[in-house]
Amino acid sequence: KQNLSNELSTFLSINNETKLTKAEVMKEVSNYIKTTDLQIKEDRRRFLPNKELSKLFGIKKPYNMTFVEINKYVSPHLSN
């Protein structure tokens, strides 16, 4: 399990003492995308980040991304 950045723990609404594996973080972010209806209707494997997610990912201009890309953006928020 890894330490989460303050931004990530705030985003996931969990205590920043909580440790999660990368897989757990990916799952939480994926669930967020699904529950906030960010998936592209024509292609459910893609989504368009909202303001909160773009801020977490550090993206200025949101674009249609795949769930696989989440990995790249959450990695900087995890540490041992």
Buried (B, 14 or more C-beta within 10 A) or exposed (E): EBBBBEBBBEBBEEEBEEEBEBEBBBEBBBEBBEEEEBBEEEEEEBBBBBEEBBEBBEEEEBEEBEBEBBBEBBEEBBEE
